């Protein structure tokens, strides 16, 4: 029985890794398999063999998406890791001096890669709305691999406890009170496009980005995938563009061309 469980763990974890880059560590085995079984019940699968057959089949998209939704973690909050938001607020002139494209194109392009339920992208939109000069358009692309998280982000409604970290003046200015929580106002929603997106897939953008936020996402990848990902981001940043990663993450032991600015912040 133990060998059988080992076999299933390996099959599921290999499948997840191959398609998403998510690396399931051995010490997460029990939690991971509990999530697999939850997903099986949701999809009414009678056995691991049948579930794996569907996940590996030609028409596996719906099944695999549900599995991804069940195993991913959506820990986030407004203005999380405040140091990054303070840096942008204090250094907007530095950012624009090192990236002339923003002023010449009259726009700032930001990608929130791994946006979860939207708090990070909303926080950025509010910050830039408050402090960026008025004739610069704010364009934020916010992506995540979890379709349920994206639906919640698009809805833009958050509980009272979700909004505790938002300064009251900003809460009153950019949110409407609804029921037992708050709803993001249209003027902020209109600055953000939410998309379902797998970071492991090849992708092309019409224009590169001035800032990329990918914070507390790479902790779910092994070093090899992390290195590939940060170098993908490098290609999609403009010269002088900034990459923000989580403070628990680092580019140590990875080959890259970034210039180190401060902990969890790098420049192309």
SEMAR-267553 format. One record per residue: x negated, y negated, z of N, C-alpha, C in turn. Coordinates in pm, whole numbers, padded with zeros to 5 digits, always signed. Layout:
BEGIN
XYZXYZXYZ ...
***
This chain:
BEGIN
-00083+00122+00000+00000+00000+00000-00087-00127+00000 -00196-00126+00082-00285-00242+00086-00349-00265-00050 -00393-00155-00116-00454-00165-00248-00355-00222-00349 -00228-00182-00336-00124-00231-00426-00104-00382-00408 -00100-00426-00281-00086-00570-00253-00206-00647-00306 -00326-00589-00291-00447-00651-00345-00436-00668-00496 -00384-00567-00562-00368-00568-00708-00273-00680-00749 -00159-00692-00681-00063-00796-00716-00120-00935-00689 -00187-00951-00576-00248-01080-00545-00344-01122-00655 -00427-01030-00698-00525-01060-00804-00455-01094-00935 -00351-01020-00970-00280-01047-01097-00214-01184-01095 -00146-01215-00986-00080-01346-00976-00182-01459-00971 -00284-01444-00888-00382-01553-00873-00461-01575-01001 -00493-01467-01073-00562-01480-01202-00474-01552-01303 -00346-01518-01304-00251-01580-01397-00238-01729-01370 -00223-01764-01242-00212-01904-01203-00340-01980-01241 -00454-01920-01215-00582-01985-01246-00597-02007-01396 -00566-01905-01475-00583-01914-01620-00496-02024-01681 -00375-02042-01626-00281-02136-01687-00284-02276-01626 -00326-02287-01500-00319-02418-01433-00451-02465-01376 -00549-02375-01364-00676-02411-01300-00672-02402-01149 -00553-02379-01091-00540-02370-00945-00608-02243-00897 -00698-02258-00802-00775-02146-00749-00721-02109-00612 -00664-01990-00602-00605-01945-00475-00714-01875-00393 -00753-01937-00284-00859-01882-00201-00809-01764-00117 -00902-01678-00082-00868-01555-00009-00796-01585+00122 -00835-01695+00190-00771-01725+00318-00629-01779+00302 -00585-01802+00178-00449-01847+00150-00362-01733+00095 -00418-01611+00096-00350-01497+00035-00208-01477+00092 -00195-01473+00223-00065-01442+00284+00039-01548+00248 +00001-01675+00261+00094-01784+00227+00131-01779+00080 +00032-01754-00004+00055-01747-00149+00154-01636-00183 +00134-01517-00126+00223-01405-00157+00364-01428-00102 +00376-01500+00009+00510-01535+00060+00581-01627-00039 +00506-01719-00099+00566-01809-00199+00604-01732-00326 +00522-01633-00363+00553-01549-00478+00685-01476-00454 +00701-01420-00335+00822-01345-00304+00945-01436-00298 +00926-01558-00252+01035-01656-00254+01077-01684-00398 +00977-01699-00485+01005-01724-00627+01076-01605-00690 +01035-01484-00653+01099-01362-00704+01247-01359-00666 +01277-01392-00542+01418-01393-00497+01498-01498-00573 +01437-01614-00593+01506-01721-00666+01539-01678-00809 +01446-01607-00871+01464-01562-01009+01529-01424-01020 +01569-01370-00901+01639-01240-00896+01557-01128-00962 +01429-01124-00928+01340-01021-00981+01333-00903-00885 +01360-00782-00933+01364-00665-00843+01228-00613-00800 +01121-00644-00875+00990-00588-00843+00879-00679-00895 +00759-00661-00838+00643-00736-00885+00611-00702-01030 +00626-00575-01065+00595-00533-01203+00682-00608-01303 +00812-00617-01273+00903-00685-01367+00875-00835-01370 +00849-00893-01254+00821-01036-01248+00695-01069-01328 +00590-00993-01310+00466-01015-01384+00487-00997-01533 +00571-00902-01570+00601-00880-01712+00665-01005-01772 +00761-01064-01700+00827-01185-01749+00728-01303-01753 +00645-01314-01650+00550-01426-01644+00447-01420-01756 +00415-01301-01800+00315-01284-01906+00377-01274-02045 +00510-01274-02052+00579-01255-02180+00580-01379-02266 +00627-01363-02389+00631-01473-02486+00731-01582-02447 +00832-01545-02370+00935-01641-02330+00926-01671-02180 +00803-01692-02135+00778-01702-01990+00789-01844-01935 +00814-01943-02019+00802-02083-01977+00889-02116-01854 +01016-02076-01858+01107-02107-01747+01061-02038-01618 +01024-01909-01631+00981-01833-01514+00853-01891-01455 +00759-01924-01543+00631-01974-01494+00647-02112-01431 +00732-02197-01489+00754-02330-01432+00812-02319-01292 +00907-02228-01273+00965-02210-01140+00861-02162-01041 +00774-02071-01086+00666-02023-00999+00573-02137-00960 +00535-02219-01056+00449-02335-01028+00516-02426-00926 +00645-02453-00945+00718-02538-00851+00713-02481-00709 +00722-02347-00700+00726-02282-00569+00590-02278-00499 +00482-02274-00575+00350-02259-00511+00277-02391-00490 +00317-02497-00561+00245-02624-00548+00284-02697-00420 +00194-02782-00374+00214-02859-00251+00237-03005-00287 +00337-03068-00225+00369-03207-00257+00354-03297-00134 +00235-03295-00077+00206-03381+00039+00163-03518-00013 +00240-03620+00018+00208-03754-00030+00277-03857+00058 +00241-03982+00042+00307-04091+00115+00274-04222+00045 +00351-04325+00076+00325-04457+00019+00194-04514+00076 +00114-04572-00014-00014-04636+00022-00105-04541+00100 -00102-04413+00060-00189-04313+00123-00336-04345+00092 -00424-04322+00187-00566-04357+00174-00577-04505+00136 -00540-04588+00231-00524-04732+00210-00649-04801+00156 -00767-04740+00180-00891-04803+00134-00889-04830-00017 -00828-04740-00092-00823-04757-00238-00737-04877-00277 -00626-04893-00209-00538-05005-00240-00601-05137-00195 -00671-05136-00083-00744-05256-00038-00853-05291-00139 -00921-05189-00193-01027-05216-00292-00969-05286-00414 -00859-05234-00467-00799-05295-00586-00755-05438-00556 -00689-05457-00442-00641-05590-00404-00756-05690-00394 -00865-05651-00330-00977-05743-00307-01065-05762-00429 -01061-05666-00522-01159-05666-00631-01096-05674-00770 -00978-05733-00780-00915-05745-00912-01003-05824-01008 -01068-05928-00960-01155-06007-01048-01275-05923-01093 -01333-05844-01002-01443-05753-01036-01398-05651-01140 -01280-05595-01119-01227-05494-01213-01212-05554-01352 -01160-05676-01359-01136-05738-01489-01265-05787-01554 -01362-05828-01474-01492-05870-01530-01566-05752-01591 -01554-05635-01530-01622-05515-01579-01543-05444-01688 -01423-05491-01713-01337-05429-01814-01261-05541-01886 -01325-05597-01987-01268-05712-02058-01141-05676-02135 -01118-05548-02158-01001-05504-02234-00871-05550-02169 -00867-05550-02035-00744-05583-01963-00696-05723-02001 -00788-05819-01996-00750-05958-02026-00723-05978-02174 -00803-05917-02258-00784-05937-02403-00656-05870-02452 -00623-05752-02398-00502-05681-02441-00379-05725-02362 -00399-05801-02258-00291-05847-02171-00213-05730-02111 -00286-05625-02074-00221-05509-02012-00324-05434-01927 -00275-05365-01826-00358-05273-01749-00292-05136-01754 -00370-05037-01796-00318-04901-01814-00374-04810-01705 -00283-04746-01633-00322-04660-01521-00258-04523-01539 -00335-04420-01506-00283-04283-01508-00291-04228-01366 -00177-04192-01310-00171-04119-01183-00159-03971-01219 -00268-03899-01211-00271-03758-01249-00249-03672-01124 -00133-03609-01117-00093-03538-00996-00015-03631-00906 +00093-03689-00961+00166-03797-00893+00264-03747-00788 +00289-03616-00782+00383-03558-00687+00520-03626-00703 +00580-03669-00593+00716-03723-00597+00719-03875-00617 +00607-03934-00656+00608-04072-00705+00559-04180-00612 +00531-04147-00486+00493-04253-00392+00365-04326-00434 +00268-04253-00487+00142-04316-00528+00163-04414-00642 +00236-04373-00744+00257-04460-00860+00341-04582-00823 +00440-04565-00736+00520-04678-00690+00432-04774-00609 +00346-04721-00525+00255-04805-00446+00165-04889-00536 +00111-04827-00641+00026-04900-00735+00104-05008-00809 +00224-04974-00852+00307-05071-00923+00337-05192-00835 +00370-05167-00709+00399-05276-00615+00274-05362-00593 +00161-05298-00570+00035-05370-00546+00003-05463-00663 +00011-05410-00784-00024-05490-00902+00080-05598-00928 +00206-05567-00901+00312-05668-00915+00286-05786-00821 +00233-05756-00705+00206-05860-00605+00083-05943-00638 -00023-05881-00691-00153-05948-00695-00212-05969-00834 -00161-05901-00935-00216-05919-01070-00158-06045-01132 -00240-06116-01210-00189-06238-01275-00070-06202-01365 +00024-06293-01374+00157-06261-01426+00163-06225-01574 +00065-06269-01653+00077-06242-01797+00013-06109-01837 -00028-06027-01740-00083-05894-01768+00027-05790-01749 +00056-05713-01853+00155-05606-01842+00100-05489-01762 +00184-05432-01677+00145-05314-01597+00207-05191-01662 +00121-05095-01700+00169-04971-01762+00110-04852-01687 +00195-04779-01618+00151-04665-01537+00210-04537-01593 +00123-04441-01625+00166-04306-01660+00146-04220-01536 +00252-04154-01490+00244-04070-01371+00284-03928-01410 +00195-03832-01387+00218-03695-01433+00200-03595-01319 +00272-03484-01332+00257-03375-01237+00298-03245-01304 +00248-03133-01251+00279-03002-01307+00409-02945-01249 +00459-03006-01141+00579-02959-01072+00701-03034-01126 +00790-02963-01195+00905-03029-01258+01003-03085-01155 +01016-03019-01039+01106-03070-00935+01052-03199-00875 +00920-03206-00859+00859-03329-00808+00881-03445-00904 +00867-03417-01034+00889-03522-01135+01034-03570-01133 +01129-03477-01119+01271-03516-01111+01295-03609-00993 +01235-03576-00880+01251-03660-00761+01187-03796-00781 +01070-03798-00847+01002-03925-00873+01086-04014-00964 +01144-03955-01068+01229-04031-01161+01351-04087-01088 +01406-04008-00998+01522-04053-00919+01487-04175-00836 +01366-04176-00779+01317-04294-00709+01385-04325-00578 +01438-04222-00511+01503-04242-00382+01424-04172-00272 +01407-04242-00160+01322-04192-00052+01391-04213+00083 +01364-04122+00175+01425-04130+00308+01363-04242+00389 +01429-04275+00501+01374-04377+00591+01234-04338+00638 +01214-04211+00672+01083-04167+00721+00977-04174+00611 +01016-04147+00485+00923-04160+00373+00869-04302+00361 +00952-04399+00396+00920-04540+00372+00858-04611+00493 +00828-04536+00598+00775-04597+00720+00642-04670+00699 +00562-04623+00603+00431-04685+00581+00433-04808+00492 +00550-04847+00444+00561-04964+00355+00581-05090+00439 +00497-05193+00424+00521-05318+00497+00663-05368+00473 +00725-05419+00577+00867-05456+00570+00896-05557+00459 +00805-05652+00440+00828-05753+00337+00834-05690+00198 +00749-05588+00174+00749-05519+00043+00869-05427+00030 +00909-05366+00140+01028-05279+00139+01151-05360+00102 +01165-05478+00159+01280-05564+00130+01276-05617-00013 +01155-05641-00063+01140-05703-00195+01160-05603-00309 +01114-05480-00291+01108-05386-00403+01194-05261-00389 +01273-05254-00282+01362-05139-00261+01503-05187-00227 +01601-05107-00264+01740-05129-00222+01776-05025-00117 +01853-05065-00017+01899-04970+00085+02011-04885+00026 +01996-04754+00036+02099-04661-00013+02117-04549+00089 +02238-04532+00139+02266-04423+00232+02170-04423+00349 +02099-04311+00363+02004-04296+00475+01860-04323+00431 +01843-04395+00321+01708-04421+00273+01701-04544+00185 +01608-04541+00089+01584-04655+00001+01564-04609-00142 +01600-04697-00236+01584-04670-00378+01492-04775-00440 +01398-04731-00523+01304-04823-00588+01379-04911-00688 +01353-05041-00683+01421-05134-00773+01374-05116-00917 +01460-05156-01010+01433-05139-01153+01305-05209-01196 +01275-05323-01138+01156-05397-01182+01028-05318-01157 +01030-05228-01059+00915-05139-01034+00927-05012-01117 +01047-04954-01123+01068-04833-01204+01024-04854-01349 +01052-04972-01401+01024-05000-01543+00875-05006-01575 +00791-05010-01473+00646-05013-01494+00584-04874-01503 +00665-04770-01473+00613-04633-01460+00685-04538-01555 +00607-04454-01624+00662-04343-01704+00621-04213-01637 +00719-04131-01604+00690-04000-01542+00697-03891-01648 +00599-03800-01643+00593-03690-01740+00548-03561-01672 +00608-03449-01715+00562-03316-01675+00434-03288-01751 +00328-03244-01680+00197-03240-01744+00107-03140-01673 +00040-03056-01752-00058-02959-01700-00198-03011-01732 -00275-03042-01632-00408-03102-01653-00505-03010-01726 -00475-02881-01730-00564-02787-01798-00541-02782-01949 -00429-02836-01995-00401-02835-02138-00475-02949-02207 -00505-02929-02334-00569-03036-02412-00466-03145-02438 -00511-03269-02436-00417-03378-02453-00487-03496-02521 -00406-03576-02588-00457-03697-02654-00369-03814-02615 -00432-03926-02596-00359-04049-02566-00391-04152-02673 -00293-04236-02704-00315-04339-02807-00420-04439-02761 -00421-04468-02632-00519-04562-02576-00577-04501-02449 -00700-04539-02418-00761-04494-02294-00709-04576-02176 -00749-04533-02057-00697-04594-01934-00802-04681-01867 -00752-04784-01797-00840-04872-01720-00868-04814-01582 -00772-04742-01529-00785-04679-01398-00720-04541-01403 -00786-04442-01346-00725-04310-01327-00727-04277-01178 -00612-04244-01124-00599-04192-00988-00579-04042-00999 -00669-03963-00942-00648-03818-00929-00696-03781-00789 -00608-03802-00693-00648-03793-00553-00583-03672-00486 -00667-03595-00418-00620-03476-00346-00552-03376-00438 -00603-03370-00560-00559-03271-00660-00671-03169-00680 -00794-03218-00689-00906-03129-00720-00937-03031-00607 -00884-03055-00488-00906-02960-00378-00845-02824-00408 -00754-02820-00506-00690-02692-00542-00765-02620-00654 -00875-02680-00702-00953-02622-00811-01091-02579-00760 -01153-02485-00830-01291-02451-00795-01386-02552-00861 -01514-02542-00830-01611-02642-00875-01619-02651-01027 -01609-02537-01094-01616-02534-01240-01502-02612-01303 -01380-02590-01255-01263-02661-01308-01271-02809-01272 -01315-02840-01151-01330-02980-01110-01424-03055-01205 -01535-02992-01237-01633-03056-01326-01574-03082-01464 -01503-02983-01518-01439-03001-01649-01337-03114-01644 -01263-03120-01535-01157-03220-01524-01212-03362-01515 -01314-03384-01431-01367-03520-01417-01432-03567-01547 -01485-03474-01624-01542-03512-01753-01435-03538-01859 -01321-03471-01847-01206-03508-01930-01162-03649-01897 -01151-03679-01768-01111-03813-01727-01209-03918-01781 -01337-03886-01780-01439-03979-01830-01409-04016-01976 -01371-03917-02054-01341-03943-02196-01219-04033-02213 -01128-04029-02116-01003-04104-02130-01002-04234-02052 -01119-04274-02000-01134-04406-01940-01200-04501-02039 -01161-04627-02035-01233-04728-02112-01367-04753-02044 -01461-04816-02115-01588-04851-02053-01562-04950-01940 -01615-04922-01823-01586-05006-01706-01464-04960-01629 -01398-04854-01679-01279-04802-01611-01316-04729-01482 -01218-04717-01393-01241-04662-01260-01168-04529-01240 -01235-04437-01172-01175-04310-01130-01169-04308-00978 -01047-04293-00924-01026-04278-00781-00994-04132-00752 -01067-04071-00659-01038-03935-00615-01008-03938-00465 -00965-03826-00409-00934-03821-00266-01060-03832-00181 -01046-03884-00060-01163-03900+00028-01217-03766+00077 -01139-03660+00063-01191-03527+00097-01258-03461-00023 -01263-03533-00135-01320-03480-00259-01450-03554-00293 -01529-03495-00382-01658-03554-00417-01701-03506-00555 -01788-03583-00619-01847-03540-00746-01986-03480-00726 -02023-03454-00602-02149-03385-00575-02146-03246-00638 -02261-03200-00684-02274-03068-00748-02197-03056-00879 -02169-03171-00941-02102-03170-01071-02181-03257-01169 -02199-03210-01289-02265-03291-01391-02165-03391-01446 -02202-03519-01445-02111-03623-01495-02192-03748-01525 -02127-03847-01588-02195-03970-01627-02144-04092-01550 -02062-04072-01451-02006-04184-01375-02113-04257-01294 -02083-04384-01265-02161-04461-01169-02086-04462-01036 -02155-04428-00930-02094-04426-00796-02071-04570-00749 -01950-04599-00701-01919-04731-00647-01914-04727-00495 -01832-04638-00442-01820-04615-00298-01752-04481-00280 -01740-04431-00155-01680-04298-00140-01545-04287-00212 -01534-04181-00294-01410-04149-00367-01377-04249-00478 -01477-04324-00525-01455-04420-00633-01576-04423-00726 -01548-04408-00857-01653-04401-00959-01613-04486-01079 -01715-04533-01151-01692-04617-01269-01756-04554-01392 -01688-04567-01506-01746-04525-01634-01838-04635-01684 
***
